[in-house]
Amino acid sequence: MNFEELKEYLDEKAEKYNNAEFIENDPIQIPHRFSLRQDIEIAGFLSATISWGNRKSIIKSAEKMLDIMGNSPYDFVLNYSEKDLQGIKDKSIHRTFNGEDFSYFIKQFNKIYKKNDSLENLFMIEEDSETNFLHPIERFRTQFLETEKHRSHKHVSSPYKNSSSKRIVMFLRWMVRKDKKGVDFGIWKNIDQKYLSIPLDVHTGNISRQLGLISRTQNDWKTVEELDEIVRKLDINDPAKYDFALFGLGVTKELL
């Protein structure tokens, strides 16, 4: 395919899969249960954090966290008691993300929301010097995780260590990307969606290679930036929409 054919093909696939039906079987359904911005942010971040493995299992584990928080994440984060946290620490949550990790995240959310009305404040782009979320993600990690070494740090990956940071990049798409399809929230009004990247994992990486979008064999941050280059040529204002195209092609196995 030449560039024009590739763009037409991927635009068509993005349009096909970016619709309300997408929500039904995807972890994004968890934050869609809320209308308060902070509830959406907390439910979204926690759901994205555990988004590896079977999607049904991810959703079930996210529902377990919601249940523990009384289905009011923001209220719980602001008003939990030490007894609440002690009751969480021994619980099984999702694979290697356990009750100790969950309780640590709750405490960190509490600190953040006492100083900020939105997580958006921690991901702001410096528009004159930054072209993607490399530095904002790292700034967020510094503020959210702080300097204390804790086992939970491994659940917030670092692009500075060349991680693709797939789960945070996905969370950012949910919060920042604006369209009228009803999937992504677009509740962060001060960050332009043109800075978004595509969440890169085994599936999106393989599809991207089959289409000739990337040449690197690793699924790391350097490859995220390689993919950035081509999808931003395809649509400079909304590059992350192609996540839906790559996802759809992966699910349908159309390219096999």
Backbone torsions as a table, in degrees:
resi	resn	phi	psi	omega
1	MET	NA	136.8	171.7
2	ASN	-81.2	178.5	-173.6
3	PHE	-59.5	-45.7	-177.9
4	GLU	-64.0	-40.6	179.0
5	GLU	-67.4	-40.4	178.6
6	LEU	-62.8	-45.6	178.9
7	LYS	-60.7	-46.8	-179.6
8	GLU	-60.9	-41.8	-179.4
9	TYR	-64.0	-48.7	-177.4
10	LEU	-72.0	-34.6	174.6
11	ASP	-60.4	-42.8	-179.6
12	GLU	-63.3	-43.2	-179.1
13	LYS	-69.3	-38.8	178.2
14	ALA	-62.2	-43.0	178.7
15	GLU	-63.0	-38.9	-177.2
16	LYS	-66.7	-40.8	-172.6
17	TYR	-97.8	-13.2	179.0
18	ASN	-87.8	79.6	179.4
19	ASN	-152.2	173.2	-173.1
20	ALA	-59.8	-27.4	179.3
21	GLU	-63.7	-26.3	179.9
22	PHE	-60.1	-35.0	-174.0
23	ILE	-64.4	-34.9	-169.4
24	GLU	-54.0	-41.3	-175.2
25	ASN	-113.0	15.9	-175.7
26	ASP	-115.1	149.3	178.0
27	PRO	-56.5	-18.6	178.6
28	ILE	-64.5	-14.1	177.2
29	GLN	-64.4	-25.3	-177.5
30	ILE	-65.1	-56.2	176.7
31	PRO	-65.8	-20.9	178.3
32	HIS	-68.6	-6.7	178.0
33	ARG	-82.2	-2.5	-174.5
34	PHE	-123.6	158.9	176.9
35	SER	-117.9	-25.9	177.9
36	LEU	-71.8	130.8	-175.2
37	ARG	-53.6	-46.2	-176.7
38	GLN	-66.9	-34.9	174.7
39	ASP	-62.6	-42.7	179.0
40	ILE	-62.2	-44.5	-178.9
41	GLU	-62.8	-48.8	-176.6
42	ILE	-67.6	-48.2	178.7
43	ALA	-62.2	-37.7	179.0
44	GLY	-67.6	-45.5	-178.5
45	PHE	-64.6	-43.5	179.8
46	LEU	-65.2	-41.7	179.5
47	SER	-65.3	-41.9	178.6
48	ALA	-65.5	-38.0	-177.9
49	THR	-60.3	-35.2	-178.2
50	ILE	-99.4	15.6	-175.8
51	SER	-83.1	71.9	166.0
52	TRP	-144.2	142.5	-175.9
53	GLY	99.2	-158.6	-177.5
54	ASN	-65.3	131.0	-174.7
55	ARG	-65.5	-35.5	177.6
56	LYS	-63.8	-39.4	178.6
57	SER	-66.3	-40.3	178.0
58	ILE	-59.7	-48.2	-178.4
59	ILE	-62.3	-42.0	179.6
60	LYS	-62.9	-42.1	179.5
61	SER	-67.9	-37.8	177.7
62	ALA	-65.2	-39.5	177.6
63	GLU	-63.3	-33.8	176.9
64	LYS	-62.5	-42.4	178.5
65	MET	-65.7	-41.4	177.6
66	LEU	-60.1	-42.5	-178.5
67	ASP	-62.4	-43.2	178.2
68	ILE	-60.1	-35.6	-178.7
69	MET	-88.7	12.8	178.4
70	GLY	63.4	26.5	-178.9
71	ASN	55.3	26.7	174.4
72	SER	-137.0	74.0	-171.8
73	PRO	-54.9	-47.2	-175.9
74	TYR	-65.3	-45.0	178.5
75	ASP	-61.6	-41.5	-179.4
76	PHE	-65.1	-45.0	-178.7
77	VAL	-60.2	-38.5	-178.6
78	LEU	-78.6	-27.6	-167.5
79	ASN	-125.5	14.9	-179.6
80	TYR	-63.6	158.5	174.1
81	SER	-109.6	164.3	177.0
82	GLU	-62.3	-31.9	177.2
83	LYS	-63.8	-39.3	177.0
84	ASP	-58.3	-46.5	-178.0
85	LEU	-66.8	-38.5	178.6
86	GLN	-62.1	-35.1	179.0
87	GLY	-71.0	-19.9	-178.3
88	ILE	-88.0	-34.6	-166.4
89	LYS	-57.5	-31.5	-177.0
90	ASP	-94.2	2.4	-177.9
91	LYS	-79.8	150.7	171.4
92	SER	-89.3	131.6	-178.3
93	ILE	-112.0	-70.8	-178.2
94	HIS	-156.3	107.4	178.7
95	ARG	51.3	-121.6	-177.1
96	THR	-84.3	-5.2	173.7
97	PHE	-86.9	103.7	-172.6
98	ASN	-107.9	-172.7	-177.8
99	GLY	-63.1	-32.2	177.8
100	GLU	-65.7	-41.4	177.3
101	ASP	-64.2	-45.1	-178.9
102	PHE	-60.2	-45.4	-179.3
103	SER	-66.7	-35.4	176.6
104	TYR	-64.0	-44.4	178.4
105	PHE	-60.8	-40.6	179.6
106	ILE	-60.5	-45.3	179.3
107	LYS	-63.1	-40.0	-179.6
108	GLN	-69.0	-39.6	174.9
109	PHE	-58.5	-42.1	-179.9
110	ASN	-57.6	-45.8	-179.9
111	LYS	-63.5	-43.1	-177.6
112	ILE	-65.1	-47.4	-175.1
113	TYR	-74.8	-15.0	172.8
114	LYS	-72.8	-20.4	-178.7
115	LYS	-111.5	-16.6	-174.6
116	ASN	-136.2	144.9	176.8
117	ASP	-89.9	-6.0	-179.3
118	SER	-155.9	146.9	173.4
119	LEU	-66.3	-17.8	178.8
120	GLU	-53.9	-36.2	-177.6
121	ASN	-58.0	-26.6	-175.3
122	LEU	-89.8	-5.5	-177.0
123	PHE	-119.6	16.6	-175.3
124	MET	-62.7	139.1	178.3
125	ILE	-88.4	135.6	170.8
126	GLU	-87.5	96.5	-164.4
127	GLU	-65.2	-22.4	-178.6
128	ASP	-82.8	-13.7	-174.8
129	SER	-133.5	-7.4	-175.8
130	GLU	-121.5	141.5	-177.5
131	THR	-115.7	-7.5	177.0
132	ASN	-154.5	-166.3	-173.6
133	PHE	-96.5	16.6	178.9
134	LEU	-51.7	-58.1	-176.9
135	HIS	-75.2	-40.5	176.8
136	PRO	-58.4	-39.1	178.3
137	ILE	-63.1	-42.3	-179.3
138	GLU	-68.5	-37.3	176.1
139	ARG	-63.8	-40.8	177.0
140	PHE	-60.4	-46.5	-179.0
141	ARG	-57.1	-43.0	-178.7
142	THR	-61.4	-42.3	-178.3
143	GLN	-77.5	-40.5	-176.2
144	PHE	-74.2	-44.4	-175.2
145	LEU	-88.6	-25.0	-175.6
146	GLU	62.9	-172.7	-173.0
147	THR	-88.8	-19.2	-179.7
148	GLU	-58.7	129.0	178.0
149	LYS	-74.5	128.7	-178.1
150	HIS	-147.7	148.4	-177.6
151	ARG	-59.5	-25.0	-176.5
152	SER	-71.6	-14.3	-178.6
153	HIS	-60.2	-29.3	-177.7
154	LYS	-67.9	-15.7	-178.9
155	HIS	-88.2	-1.7	173.4
156	VAL	-123.6	93.8	-168.7
157	SER	-73.4	158.5	-172.9
158	SER	-113.6	118.8	173.8
159	PRO	-66.5	-22.3	175.7
160	TYR	-64.8	-24.3	175.8
161	LYS	-95.8	15.0	176.6
162	ASN	70.8	21.4	171.9
163	SER	-74.2	146.5	175.6
164	SER	-69.2	-15.4	179.5
165	SER	49.9	42.1	-173.3
166	LYS	-53.1	-42.7	-173.3
167	ARG	-73.3	-36.0	176.8
168	ILE	-71.9	-39.5	178.2
169	VAL	-61.5	-38.0	177.1
170	MET	-66.1	-44.8	176.9
171	PHE	-57.6	-42.2	179.3
172	LEU	-63.2	-38.9	176.4
173	ARG	-60.2	-44.3	-179.9
174	TRP	-58.2	-45.5	-172.7
175	MET	-79.4	-35.8	-169.5
176	VAL	-94.9	-41.2	-167.7
177	ARG	-68.4	131.8	-175.4
178	LYS	-118.8	122.7	167.3
179	ASP	-154.5	-171.2	-176.3
180	LYS	-109.5	24.0	-176.4
181	LYS	-88.8	-19.1	176.1
182	GLY	85.9	8.4	178.6
183	VAL	-93.6	-66.5	176.5
184	ASP	-75.5	151.6	-172.1
185	PHE	-84.3	-40.7	-177.7
186	GLY	60.1	34.4	-176.0
187	ILE	-87.7	-10.2	176.4
188	TRP	-93.5	106.4	-170.8
189	LYS	-87.5	-12.4	-173.0
190	ASN	-103.2	7.8	177.9
191	ILE	-123.7	126.4	-178.3
192	ASP	-77.9	133.9	-177.6
193	GLN	-68.4	-11.2	179.1
194	LYS	-66.2	-16.3	179.9
195	TYR	-88.0	-7.1	-177.2
196	LEU	-69.5	151.1	173.3
197	SER	-114.4	172.6	176.7
198	ILE	-90.8	130.3	176.4
199	PRO	-60.1	119.1	-172.8
200	LEU	-104.3	118.9	173.9
201	ASP	-134.9	-168.4	-177.9
202	VAL	-56.6	-44.7	-174.3
203	HIS	-70.3	-51.3	-179.6
204	THR	-66.3	-32.9	176.9
205	GLY	-63.4	-47.3	-178.9
206	ASN	-63.8	-44.0	179.5
207	ILE	-63.6	-41.6	-179.6
208	SER	-62.6	-36.9	178.1
209	ARG	-70.7	-39.8	178.6
210	GLN	-61.6	-32.6	-179.9
211	LEU	-86.5	-5.3	-179.4
212	GLY	77.5	20.3	-179.2
213	LEU	-77.9	-30.8	180.0
214	ILE	-134.7	157.5	179.1
215	SER	-116.8	-23.8	179.8
216	ARG	-65.1	145.0	-176.8
217	THR	-90.9	-20.0	179.8
218	GLN	-87.0	150.0	173.3
219	ASN	-99.0	78.3	-175.7
220	ASP	-130.2	-175.5	-175.4
221	TRP	-65.3	-34.4	177.3
222	LYS	-61.1	-35.6	178.5
223	THR	-74.2	-34.5	173.0
224	VAL	-55.4	-45.4	-178.8
225	GLU	-70.7	-32.1	174.7
226	GLU	-64.7	-42.8	178.1
227	LEU	-67.4	-35.6	175.3
228	ASP	-51.4	-46.1	-174.4
229	GLU	-56.5	-45.3	-175.8
230	ILE	-78.4	-42.2	-177.1
231	VAL	-69.7	-26.4	177.1
232	ARG	-75.8	-24.0	171.2
233	LYS	-73.7	-33.4	179.1
234	LEU	-70.2	-39.3	176.6
235	ASP	-155.3	100.8	-174.9
236	ILE	-66.6	-26.7	-176.6
237	ASN	-91.8	-20.6	-175.6
238	ASP	-146.9	60.7	-175.8
239	PRO	-64.9	-30.3	-174.6
240	ALA	-73.1	-10.0	178.0
241	LYS	-62.3	-24.2	-178.2
242	TYR	-72.5	-8.7	170.8
243	ASP	-59.4	-37.7	178.7
244	PHE	-66.2	-39.0	179.1
245	ALA	-64.0	-48.2	-178.5
246	LEU	-66.1	-39.4	176.9
247	PHE	-61.2	-48.5	-178.4
248	GLY	-61.3	-41.7	178.5
249	LEU	-66.0	-32.6	177.3
250	GLY	-69.4	-42.4	-178.7
251	VAL	-66.9	-44.7	-176.0
252	THR	-79.6	-13.9	-176.8
253	LYS	54.2	34.7	-176.7
254	GLU	-61.8	-30.9	-174.0
255	LEU	-89.2	-5.9	-177.9
256	LEU	-74.8	NA	NA
